[in-house]
């Protein structure tokens, strides 16, 4: 598996939207309510992702690319609730490339960047029923905190997971 990881730019918006919508429609087909999935159009996905490509320094968006094709995207920065803690806002791998190691490779890169920036713990929220994502996060050292929420936009429960330690790298 050969790949490169790089910072996303505004020119990458359409590739990110395509990955996001493929995940939304395929990977989340049995997870999210149909009305929630149908509300996520190309335009609403662009509006959701466009701010993540601004030049704001507190959040970063990385792409993982294999054979000149963008196969995944991750957005991360400091935790909104606890700024001293890093946070993974999202990680999506195109369904065609899922299960091939790209998710782990991208997550490891995110952890390395956050460790270089001095974070000693990182949090994330994941859909409670998304067992495949939770397996990936557990393999990389994340554990459930016991906190749960339901975002009114997605209408299903999410759980918080946290990775502790001075060495965030896998």
Backbone as CSV, one residue per row, in Angstrom:
resi,resn,N_x,N_y,N_z,CA_x,CA_y,CA_z,C_x,C_y,C_z
1,UNK,0.852,-1.176,0.000,0.000,0.000,0.000,0.892,1.231,0.000
2,UNK,0.920,1.937,-1.104,1.688,3.181,-1.141,0.715,4.355,-1.073
3,UNK,1.149,5.377,-0.342,0.280,6.538,-0.173,1.120,7.739,0.227
4,UNK,0.516,8.890,0.129,1.095,10.119,0.674,0.015,10.817,1.480
5,UNK,0.436,11.591,2.472,-0.481,12.380,3.281,-0.060,13.830,3.129
6,UNK,-1.036,14.702,2.900,-0.728,16.131,2.772,-1.881,16.966,3.301
7,UNK,-1.572,18.232,3.560,-2.586,19.201,3.995,-3.542,19.465,2.833
8,UNK,-4.829,19.497,3.120,-5.839,19.805,2.106,-5.878,21.312,1.853
9,UNK,-6.237,21.667,0.632,-6.416,23.067,0.255,-7.829,23.245,-0.294
10,UNK,-8.189,24.469,-0.585,-9.529,24.733,-1.117,-9.754,24.022,-2.453
11,UNK,-8.678,23.738,-3.193,-8.818,23.015,-4.460,-9.249,21.563,-4.253
12,UNK,-9.146,21.067,-3.032,-9.505,19.680,-2.727,-10.958,19.514,-2.301
13,UNK,-11.721,20.596,-2.256,-13.079,20.537,-1.729,-13.928,19.470,-2.409
14,UNK,-13.910,19.399,-3.722,-14.781,18.435,-4.420,-14.394,16.990,-4.111
15,UNK,-13.094,16.709,-4.010,-12.660,15.354,-3.643,-13.139,15.002,-2.233
16,UNK,-13.034,15.957,-1.314,-13.475,15.724,0.065,-14.978,15.486,0.102
17,UNK,-15.724,16.306,-0.601,-17.184,16.158,-0.646,-17.563,14.795,-1.219
18,UNK,-16.868,14.357,-2.264,-17.168,13.050,-2.861,-16.939,11.923,-1.854
19,UNK,-15.817,11.963,-1.137,-15.529,10.933,-0.126,-16.598,10.962,0.959
20,UNK,-16.874,12.148,1.466,-17.849,12.308,2.531,-19.214,11.759,2.120
21,UNK,-19.685,12.118,0.928,-21.006,11.661,0.480,-21.034,10.152,0.222
22,UNK,-19.954,9.594,-0.294,-19.900,8.138,-0.478,-20.005,7.433,0.874
23,UNK,-19.298,7.943,1.868,-19.394,7.367,3.214,-20.804,7.529,3.759
24,UNK,-21.344,8.721,3.591,-22.675,9.039,4.103,-23.719,8.107,3.519
25,UNK,-23.621,7.868,2.191,-24.642,7.076,1.510,-24.385,5.570,1.568
26,UNK,-23.111,5.158,1.573,-22.809,3.724,1.583,-22.492,3.206,2.981
27,UNK,-21.452,3.751,3.578,-21.000,3.241,4.877,-22.029,3.470,5.979
28,UNK,-22.778,4.554,5.881,-23.744,4.898,6.928,-25.170,4.523,6.559
29,UNK,-25.358,3.773,5.480,-26.701,3.410,5.007,-27.548,2.764,6.108
30,UNK,-26.961,1.862,6.875,-27.712,1.182,7.928,-27.526,1.823,9.300
31,UNK,-26.836,2.948,9.329,-26.518,3.607,10.589,-27.367,4.863,10.810
32,UNK,-27.379,5.723,9.807,-28.118,6.987,9.912,-29.538,6.845,9.384
33,UNK,-30.474,7.579,9.971,-31.832,7.577,9.422,-31.833,8.077,7.972
34,UNK,-32.705,7.509,7.174,-32.744,7.858,5.751,-32.946,9.354,5.534
35,UNK,-33.832,9.992,6.326,-34.079,11.424,6.123,-32.821,12.247,6.381
36,UNK,-31.984,11.819,7.317,-30.730,12.524,7.605,-29.776,12.370,6.419
37,UNK,-29.677,11.141,5.892,-28.790,10.911,4.749,-29.255,11.684,3.516
38,UNK,-30.562,11.731,3.292,-31.079,12.411,2.103,-30.913,13.926,2.173
39,UNK,-30.871,14.474,3.376,-30.659,15.921,3.526,-29.234,16.332,3.176
40,UNK,-28.300,15.376,3.195,-26.912,15.690,2.910,-26.685,15.646,1.397
41,UNK,-26.858,16.796,0.779,-26.661,16.941,-0.663,-25.224,17.389,-0.927
42,UNK,-24.861,17.447,-2.184,-23.524,17.941,-2.540,-23.319,19.354,-2.004
43,UNK,-24.334,20.192,-2.162,-24.192,21.579,-1.709,-24.095,21.666,-0.184
44,UNK,-24.911,20.907,0.535,-24.820,20.958,2.000,-23.489,20.373,2.484
45,UNK,-22.969,19.371,1.781,-21.657,18.815,2.130,-20.559,19.847,1.867
46,UNK,-20.675,20.593,0.765,-19.690,21.664,0.495,-19.713,22.692,1.622
47,UNK,-20.907,23.075,2.039,-21.019,24.072,3.114,-20.448,23.543,4.423
48,UNK,-20.611,22.263,4.676,-20.079,21.642,5.887,-18.550,21.625,5.868
49,UNK,-17.957,21.305,4.721,-16.508,21.125,4.628,-15.728,22.379,4.254
50,UNK,-16.348,23.338,3.570,-15.620,24.536,3.113,-14.859,25.232,4.249
51,UNK,-15.478,25.425,5.432,-14.723,26.102,6.506,-13.474,25.335,6.956
52,UNK,-13.462,24.030,6.783,-12.301,23.247,7.219,-11.095,23.465,6.314
53,UNK,-11.293,24.131,5.195,-10.199,24.385,4.262,-9.721,25.830,4.319
54,UNK,-10.200,26.576,5.304,-9.735,27.961,5.461,-8.324,27.938,6.016
55,UNK,-7.735,29.076,6.142,-6.351,29.148,6.614,-6.267,29.234,8.138
56,UNK,-7.364,28.880,8.826,-7.335,28.890,10.291,-6.264,27.938,10.788
57,UNK,-5.472,28.398,11.726,-4.363,27.584,12.197,-4.741,26.626,13.310
58,UNK,-5.921,26.789,13.928,-6.288,25.928,15.055,-6.852,24.576,14.612
59,UNK,-7.198,24.431,13.345,-7.691,23.154,12.824,-6.967,22.849,11.516
60,UNK,-6.745,21.569,11.288,-6.074,21.145,10.058,-6.914,20.067,9.384
61,UNK,-6.788,19.986,8.073,-7.437,18.937,7.301,-6.361,18.245,6.479
62,UNK,-6.230,16.934,6.688,-5.250,16.134,5.955,-5.958,15.210,4.980
63,UNK,-5.284,14.946,3.864,-5.761,13.977,2.882,-4.778,12.826,2.821
64,UNK,-5.282,11.633,2.546,-4.423,10.502,2.232,-4.703,10.151,0.777
65,UNK,-3.623,10.032,0.008,-3.721,9.863,-1.441,-2.981,8.590,-1.842
66,UNK,-3.620,7.786,-2.661,-2.998,6.574,-3.186,-3.208,6.544,-4.689
67,UNK,-2.122,6.363,-5.421,-2.183,6.307,-6.880,-2.940,7.502,-7.455
68,UNK,-2.612,8.678,-6.945,-3.165,9.967,-7.397,-4.651,10.144,-7.112
69,UNK,-5.230,9.255,-6.274,-6.648,9.348,-5.925,-6.771,9.659,-4.438
70,UNK,-7.553,10.675,-4.114,-7.785,11.014,-2.705,-8.695,9.938,-2.122
71,UNK,-8.174,9.176,-1.157,-8.945,8.064,-0.598,-9.483,8.363,0.796
72,UNK,-8.999,9.433,1.440,-9.481,9.738,2.775,-9.171,11.151,3.208
73,UNK,-9.877,11.560,4.248,-9.729,12.913,4.785,-9.898,12.861,6.298
74,UNK,-9.124,13.683,6.997,-9.256,13.813,8.448,-9.146,15.283,8.818
75,UNK,-9.966,15.699,9.774,-9.948,17.073,10.274,-9.715,17.009,11.777
76,UNK,-8.780,17.815,12.273,-8.414,17.753,13.681,-7.863,19.094,14.150
77,UNK,-7.754,19.226,15.452,-7.235,20.443,16.068,-7.380,20.334,17.567
78,UNK,-7.604,21.468,18.215,-7.801,21.400,19.662,-9.280,21.180,19.974
79,UNK,-9.518,20.498,21.086,-10.871,20.179,21.532,-11.596,21.480,21.879
80,UNK,-12.807,21.634,21.395,-13.577,22.860,21.640,-13.882,23.015,23.137
81,UNK,-14.216,21.904,23.823,-14.550,21.962,25.254,-13.305,22.128,26.123
82,UNK,-12.215,21.446,25.755,-10.979,21.451,26.544,-9.816,21.754,25.593
83,UNK,-9.496,23.031,25.369,-8.503,23.413,24.357,-7.104,22.810,24.550
84,UNK,-6.793,22.380,25.770,-5.482,21.777,26.015,-5.401,20.358,25.461
85,UNK,-6.506,19.845,25.012,-6.601,18.481,24.507,-6.792,18.530,22.997
86,UNK,-6.156,17.611,22.261,-6.376,17.503,20.829,-7.723,16.846,20.555
87,UNK,-8.223,17.018,19.339,-9.519,16.442,19.000,-9.537,16.049,17.525
88,UNK,-10.028,14.846,17.246,-10.277,14.395,15.878,-11.735,14.706,15.574
89,UNK,-11.973,15.665,14.698,-13.339,16.066,14.361,-13.972,15.092,13.369
90,UNK,-13.172,14.578,12.445,-13.718,13.630,11.484,-12.592,12.881,10.790
91,UNK,-12.920,11.659,10.387,-12.013,10.828,9.593,-12.892,9.981,8.683
92,UNK,-12.728,10.163,7.389,-13.516,9.430,6.399,-12.587,8.794,5.379
93,UNK,-12.822,7.530,5.093,-12.111,6.800,4.040,-13.155,6.378,3.010
94,UNK,-12.873,6.643,1.745,-13.791,6.249,0.677,-14.120,4.760,0.840
95,UNK,-15.402,4.379,0.767,-15.791,2.982,0.988,-15.025,1.974,0.124
96,UNK,-14.643,2.372,-1.072,-13.899,1.493,-1.971,-12.514,1.139,-1.391
97,UNK,-12.005,1.987,-0.493,-10.672,1.785,0.083,-10.713,1.408,1.557
98,UNK,-11.902,1.246,2.092,-12.049,0.901,3.511,-11.482,-0.489,3.779
99,UNK,-10.924,-0.675,4.968,-10.401,-1.971,5.373,-9.048,-2.319,4.772
100,UNK,-8.383,-1.347,4.142,-7.090,-1.606,3.494,-5.923,-0.917,4.198
101,UNK,-6.194,-0.361,5.389,-5.122,0.259,6.159,-5.004,1.763,6.013
102,UNK,-5.782,2.365,5.123,-5.685,3.809,4.923,-6.191,4.592,6.132
103,UNK,-7.248,4.100,6.766,-7.786,4.779,7.948,-6.761,4.815,9.071
104,UNK,-6.134,3.683,9.326,-5.112,3.632,10.376,-3.931,4.523,10.024
105,UNK,-3.483,4.477,8.772,-2.355,5.310,8.357,-2.666,6.800,8.541
106,UNK,-3.864,7.201,8.178,-4.248,8.602,8.325,-4.373,8.972,9.801
107,UNK,-4.962,8.096,10.597,-5.091,8.354,12.033,-3.715,8.461,12.696
108,UNK,-2.790,7.596,12.331,-1.432,7.657,12.893,-0.778,8.997,12.547
109,UNK,-0.974,9.469,11.328,-0.419,10.774,10.938,-1.027,11.894,11.780
110,UNK,-2.341,11.848,11.986,-3.011,12.848,12.834,-2.406,12.822,14.241
111,UNK,-2.232,11.634,14.808,-1.669,11.501,16.151,-0.248,12.048,16.213
112,UNK,0.537,11.807,15.169,1.911,12.319,15.135,1.930,13.845,15.093
113,UNK,1.068,14.440,14.282,0.999,15.902,14.206,0.591,16.481,15.566
114,UNK,-0.443,15.905,16.177,-0.904,16.404,17.474,0.175,16.239,18.553
115,UNK,0.916,15.137,18.521,2.001,14.935,19.485,3.084,15.995,19.288
116,UNK,3.453,16.285,18.035,4.456,17.335,17.753,3.985,18.693,18.242
117,UNK,2.669,18.900,18.227,2.113,20.173,18.692,1.984,20.233,20.209
118,UNK,2.350,19.146,20.905,2.384,19.152,22.361,1.156,18.609,23.061
119,UNK,0.198,18.070,22.320,-0.979,17.490,22.965,-0.610,16.149,23.590
120,UNK,-1.115,15.900,24.787,-0.849,14.625,25.464,-2.102,13.757,25.551
121,UNK,-3.226,14.266,25.085,-4.418,13.432,24.931,-5.232,13.963,23.771
122,UNK,-6.012,13.053,23.179,-6.854,13.417,22.043,-8.208,12.745,22.214
123,UNK,-9.245,13.514,21.908,-10.615,13.020,22.022,-11.243,12.921,20.635
124,UNK,-12.351,12.208,20.578,-13.153,12.136,19.366,-14.559,11.683,19.752
125,UNK,-15.495,11.933,18.865,-16.862,11.416,18.996,-17.098,10.504,17.808
126,UNK,-17.708,9.353,18.060,-17.989,8.382,17.014,-19.410,7.864,17.230
127,UNK,-20.092,7.577,16.114,-21.436,7.036,16.244,-21.380,5.765,17.083
128,UNK,-22.278,5.671,18.046,-22.305,4.559,18.990,-22.408,3.204,18.283
129,UNK,-23.130,3.150,17.178,-23.327,1.891,16.455,-22.263,1.643,15.381
130,UNK,-21.311,2.548,15.218,-20.283,2.392,14.194,-19.130,1.554,14.755
131,UNK,-19.348,0.244,14.784,-18.382,-0.675,15.393,-17.064,-0.739,14.636
132,UNK,-17.090,-0.613,13.313,-15.831,-0.693,12.560,-14.928,0.500,12.892
133,UNK,-15.500,1.687,12.999,-14.690,2.850,13.378,-14.172,2.701,14.804
134,UNK,-15.019,2.219,15.694,-14.578,2.032,17.075,-13.448,1.017,17.170
135,UNK,-13.473,-0.032,16.352,-12.374,-1.007,16.350,-11.063,-0.334,15.954
136,UNK,-11.111,0.494,14.922,-9.914,1.224,14.491,-9.382,2.093,15.626
137,UNK,-10.267,2.862,16.253,-9.831,3.756,17.322,-9.273,2.971,18.509
138,UNK,-9.898,1.857,18.856,-9.386,1.023,19.958,-7.995,0.477,19.631
139,UNK,-7.795,0.033,18.398,-6.478,-0.490,17.990,-5.396,0.579,18.133
140,UNK,-5.793,1.835,18.013,-4.838,2.944,18.125,-4.808,3.537,19.531
141,UNK,-5.430,2.859,20.504,-5.297,3.262,21.898,-6.405,4.121,22.469
142,UNK,-7.481,4.346,21.725,-8.608,5.119,22.241,-9.515,4.223,23.078
143,UNK,-10.065,4.807,24.136,-11.019,4.096,24.988,-12.251,4.965,25.204
144,UNK,-13.435,4.349,25.350,-14.646,5.127,25.633,-14.517,5.835,26.986
145,UNK,-15.028,7.065,27.048,-14.994,7.825,28.306,-16.257,7.622,29.126
146,UNK,-17.296,7.069,28.510,-18.582,6.941,29.176,-19.533,8.073,28.825
147,UNK,-19.028,9.122,28.153,-19.900,10.228,27.740,-20.604,9.873,26.443
148,UNK,-21.847,10.312,26.334,-22.669,10.049,25.163,-23.446,11.317,24.835
149,UNK,-23.700,11.534,23.554,-24.511,12.676,23.114,-25.256,12.285,21.850
150,UNK,-26.274,13.065,21.531,-26.975,12.904,20.265,-27.063,14.274,19.614
151,UNK,-26.355,14.452,18.516,-26.380,15.700,17.756,-27.715,15.745,17.014
152,UNK,-28.431,16.841,17.155,-29.757,16.937,16.532,-29.697,16.823,15.011
153,UNK,-28.547,17.133,14.398,-28.427,17.007,12.945,-28.404,15.547,12.502
154,UNK,-27.767,14.667,13.300,-27.569,13.276,12.885,-28.592,12.336,13.516
155,UNK,-29.164,12.720,14.627,-30.281,12.011,15.275,-29.943,10.632,15.840
156,UNK,-28.673,10.305,15.973,-28.310,9.025,16.581,-27.209,9.271,17.615
157,UNK,-27.110,8.397,18.609,-26.131,8.591,19.680,-24.683,8.450,19.204
158,UNK,-23.843,9.262,19.828,-22.396,9.190,19.634,-21.770,8.953,21.000
159,UNK,-20.609,8.317,20.999,-19.854,8.168,22.243,-18.522,8.901,22.095
160,UNK,-18.012,9.367,23.229,-16.701,10.005,23.227,-15.647,8.938,23.503
161,UNK,-14.528,9.057,22.797,-13.375,8.182,23.049,-12.166,9.079,23.282
162,UNK,-11.209,8.577,24.065,-10.052,9.384,24.455,-8.800,8.529,24.426
163,UNK,-7.732,9.127,23.935,-6.407,8.491,23.981,-5.548,9.352,24.889
164,UNK,-4.988,8.741,25.921,-4.150,9.437,26.901,-2.689,9.103,26.697
165,UNK,-1.840,9.922,27.269,-0.420,9.601,27.322,0.446,10.649,26.667
166,UNK,1.677,10.701,27.111,2.597,11.678,26.547,3.027,11.287,25.143
167,UNK,2.892,10.016,24.804,3.214,9.575,23.454,1.926,9.196,22.738
168,UNK,1.411,10.116,21.949,0.164,9.846,21.241,0.395,8.945,20.037
169,UNK,1.651,8.818,19.635,1.913,8.001,18.455,1.631,6.545,18.784
170,UNK,1.203,5.821,17.767,0.764,4.441,17.958,1.841,3.535,18.474
